[in-house]
Amino acid sequence: MNRFYIAKALRTKVAAQARYRCGYCLTSQEYSGAFLEIEHLVPLKLGGTSAEENLWLACSWCNRYKSFQVDGVDPISRRRTALYNPRRQVWARHFRWSEDGVQIIGKTACGRTTVVALHLNHKFIVAARRRWVSAGWHPPKD
Ligand SMILES: [Zn+2]
C-alpha cells in the first residue's frame, strides 16, 4: 500500500473521530450538506503520510486554504507559528466565537495564525454561519 492511499474504513474512522465536522472551522457536514474531506495534517508534499495519526476532517475551504502549509505568521507577534492541529490540540484553547457567533477569533498565536492562513472568516462561511445562528444550530456548544 502506498503512502497516498486511504482505505474507506480509515476514512470512516477519522470522520467519526472528527465528529463529522471540520477540525478548523467546526463546520458540520450535516449543516453544510457538503462532503467533508480527509486532510493530511502534514501534507504529503512535505513528507506526511496517510497514516491515521496524520489525518483529520476538513471542509473544502479549509483544506484548500491550508494546502501545503504547516505554519504561518501570527498577525500580532509577526512570528512564524505552527498552524493548529485538530488531532492534537483543543479547539477552545486556541479559538473562540465572536459574540454574534459568526466569526472565529484566535486566542493564541497558533489560533490567530490559523484564522489568517485558513481564511476561517471568509465572507461565504460567515454568511452561512449567520443563517445557522438564526436557526439555533450555531455556534457549536462543544
Ligand atoms: Zn473548515
Residues whose N, C-alpha, C, O or C-beta is under 5 A from the ligand:
A	BS01	ZN	C22 Y24 C25 L26 T27 C59 C62
